[in-house]
Amino acid sequence: MFGRSARIETKTPEQILRMRRAGLVVGQTLQLMAQTVRPGITTKQLDELAEEHIRGCGAVPSFLGYHGFTGTLCTSVNDEVVHGIPGARVLAEGDVISIDCGAIVDGWHGDAAISVVVGGREAGRPEDLALIDATEDAMWAGIAALGAGESLYAVGAAVEDSVTEAGERDQRDYGIVEDYVGHGIGTEMHQDPQVPNYRVREKGPTVRPGVTVAIEPMVTLGTSETRILSDDWTVVTADGSRAAHWENSVAVTDEGLWVLTALDGGRARLEAAGAAYAPLD
């Protein structure tokens, strides 16, 4: 699945700055979604608001029409891991919803995802809050492991170690979904190389300045096994356990990292992890 000889496409500083514009649209849209999610709203209503916001920013939704997908967002609820189609589903207090968003500005893509509890953290089950936090922390651990001169697969090792550590702390056996992984990003939403969210034996490609990738762990409260529903899109856990999904698009610069879809560029979490924050603006 993963190739030792794979070479990662790099972007110029000017191209990364264009990607940052798309990334900010995505980050702002997800912030709006987190503020809007509430009991009684439908996933379609969230989707319509997201499309309006993206287009109002002068951007185009990445997902809408992608291989026939009918939403601007992927809205995945509870046991749905990823690729949930927005529709008539009414969200209930305590639901866990993962919201994945992509936008294009001048031909360049941004892609990110968040997971939140409907009704706020106070409405969440303890195990769901722990799952959401463990998945987000794993994403940031993976991002912090991304560095020029390092193997790209250090990302997956860091994600797995973070999830394992969280499981030991929380006394839970978290499942890391292996069927869906991170990816390169640029003038296409999905580019080579794939970025696994778990440790692999291959050495993998070496990261260079100018690399841009989307890092996106998906973690469950149970099995790592998944299946696809009859709509040919929605991925659910095989055992019905709940899942969380976090994602950011990240650029490697000469001096460090810039999280293109984080509103602060990733500064707070990168510095907390001891990783170099190195924006180009």
N, C-alpha and C positions, 0 to 999 in steps of 0.2 A: 504493500500500500504506500509506503514511504520510500523515497529513493535517496541513496547515499550521494548520488552525483547531481541531484537537483540544484539548480542555481536560481537565486531569488532576484527578480527584477528590482531595480532600484529607481528612485525618483530624484529629480533635481530639487534643490531648495524651493525654487519657484513653483514646481508642481506640488510639493508638500504644502505650501501656503494655499494653493487652490483646494487641496483636499481638506485643509483646516476649515475653509468656508463651508464646505459640505458637512464636515463633522460638527460644526457649531449648530447648524440647522437641526441635525439629528439630536444633539445634546439638549437643545432648547425644546424640541418637540417632546422628548422623553420627560423632561422636567414638567412640561405642561400636562402630559398624561398622568404623571405621578400625583399632580395636584388635582386632577379631574376625577380620577378613579374613586368611585363611591358605590355603596349598595344601591341597586335599582337601575344603574346605568347599563346599557347594552354594549357589547364589544363593537357593534356597528357604529354606535354613537361616538365612541372613542376614535374609531377609524376615520369617521367623517371629519371630526375636529382636527385630527392629525393631518389629513390631506389638505384641509383649508389652511392650516398653519404653514405647512411645507411650501405650498404654492404661493402663499402670501410672502414668503421669504425669497421668492424668485427661484425656488428649487423645484425639482420634480421627484416624486416618490420613486424609490428604486424598486420596490416590491410589486407595485401595481402593474399587472400584465406580465410579470416575469414568469415565463413558462406557463402562462394562463392563470397565475395567482390573482385573486379578485380583491385583495385588500391592500391598503397602504401600510398597515401594520401586520405583524403576526401577533395574535393575542392568544396565548396558551394558558389555560386555566387548570389549576390543581394537578391532575395526573397527566395533563398535556405538557409535553416537554418543549416542543418547538413547532413552528409552522401552523399554529392554530389560525383558522380563517375567521375574520370578524363577521358577526352576524347577529341574530336575534337573541343570543344568550344573554340573560340578565345576571349581572354579578351580584353575589350575596356577601354579606358581612362575613369575614373570615376566609373567603376564597384567596388563594394565591394566584396572581396573574403575572406571567412573564410577557413583557411587551418588547418586541424586536422592531427596530425602525431603520430604514435606509433612505438616503436622499442623494440626489445628483445635482451638482452645481457646475455649470460649464463643462460637463462631461466627466467630472470627477466624483467619486462615491465616498459617502460616509456610512458607517454601519455600527449600531450599538444596541444593547438590550439591557433591561432592568427587570427585577422581580420585586413586587410589592404585595402587601396584604390589603385586601379590600376593607375599608373602614379604618385603616391605620394600624400601626404596630400593636396598639392596645387591643385590637380585635383578633390578633393572631394567636394560634396555638403555639405553645413554647417550642415544639419540634419544628414548626414551620419557620418561626423566626430564626432558630438556629440554622436551619437549612439555607435560608436566604443569606444570612451573614457568612456562613461557611463558603457558599458559592462565590459571593462577592470577594471575600478575602482571597480565595483561590485564584480568581481572575487577576487581582492585583499582584499576587505572588508570581504568577506567570508573566505579567507585564514587566515586573522588576527584574526578572531573569533574562529578559531580552537585551542583548548587548552586542555591539560591534566586536567581531572576532570570536564570538561564542557560537556554539551550535544552536540552531533554531530549536532543536528538541530539548534544550534546557528548559524551555517554557513548560512543556508537558510534565517534565520531572518536577518542576516547582509547583505546578498545579496539583499533581498527585500527592506530593508531600504535604501541601497545605490542607488538602481534604482529609488525608490520613490523620494529621495532627488534630484537626477539628473533630473528627470522629472519636478519637481517644479522649479529647476534652469533654465532648458532649455525651460520651458513652452511647454512640450510635454507629451503625454500619452504613455509611453513605455509599451510594453507587455513583460512579463516574461514567456517564454515557460515552461510549466509544464510537458509536456509529456516526456521530456528527461532530465535526471538529472545526477549528479555526481555519483561516485562509488568508492568502494574499488579497490585497485590495488596491484599486487605483482607477483606471478608466473602465474597469469592469468591477462588479460587486464581488465576484468570486474569481480569484486568480490563483495560480500556483504560487507558492507551495501550500500544501495542507499543513496545519499546525495542530498536532495531537494534544489532547488534554490529559495525557498520561505518559508515563515513562516508556520509551521504546529503546530497543537495543542498537538500532542503526545510529551512526554518528550524525547523519543529517547534514543539510547545507549550512554553511557558515554565514552568519549575519554580517551585513556590511552597512555603513552609513547610507541612508536613502531607502532602506527597506521599509515597507509599510504593510502591516498585517493586522487582521482582526483576530483577537484572542477571546474565546467564548466558551468557558466551561459550562456544562450542564450536569447538574448533580441531583440525585434523588434520595428519598428517604428509604428506599428499598433496593430493588434490583437495578442493574445497569442495562438490562435488556429492554428493548422497545419494540413497538409494532406500529404500523401505519393504518389509520382508519380508512373507511371506504371512500372518503372524499379524496383520497390519494395524496393528501398533504399532511394532515394533522398527525403528529408523532406522539404516542402515549407510552407510559411505562407499562411493561408487560404484566406487572403485579398490581397495578392500580395505585401505587404509592405516588405521593406528590413530588413535584420537581421544581427546580429553580434554574434560571438561565441569566447569566450576566455576560456582557460583551462590550469591548471598546476597540476602536481602530487606533493603531499606534504607529508612530513614525520613529525610526532610529536616525538621529542626527549625529554630526561629528562629535558633539559634546555629551550626548546622552539620549534621553527619550522625550517625546512630546505626544501626549494622549490627545488625538485629534478630535475625539467625540466627547471629551470631558470639558465642561465649561471652564474649569480652571487649568486646563491643559494637563491635568493629573498631578499638579504640583504637590498638593497636600499628601496624597497617598504615596507618591514616589519618594518624597523626602522622608516620610515616616518609615519607608522600607530601606532607606539608605541608597536609593537609586538616583542617578543624576537627572534632574529636570532641565531640559534644554530646548526651549521653544525657539522658533526661527523668527518670530515677530518682535 
